Amino acid sequence: MRTLHEERDRAKTERIKKSMEKNGWQGVPLVRDGEQLLTGTHRYLAAQELGWGDSDIPMIDLETLYRDAGLDMAELHSEHDSPTIDEWCEWVGFLSELPESVRDNYGIDVE
């Protein structure tokens, strides 16, 4: 799994790791598109440090989020010129198509 960015806050990862050791996974699943992780870099790294494999980490596919929101991801991809993960400015428009409540719930930041 590839993360969108490197660890930005080591203390945050450590806090999450301690919480996971005590309470297990807390919160919503991480959002992924194929092998690209779109949310939860710190949670993902904390879980990895605890020896969790990708199959142990709750994740949801981006396509499932679109489908659950009543949107056709393939159609929207074509409208946004099929953004690649390296083109964040293109992804912002694409992800903005999701209802704000879905983005807020899953931690998808398009700012």
Helices and strands as residue ranges (DSSP letters): E 2-3, H 10-23, E 30-33, E 36-37, H 41-49, G 54-56, E 59-61, H 62-68, H 73-79, H 88-95, H 100-106
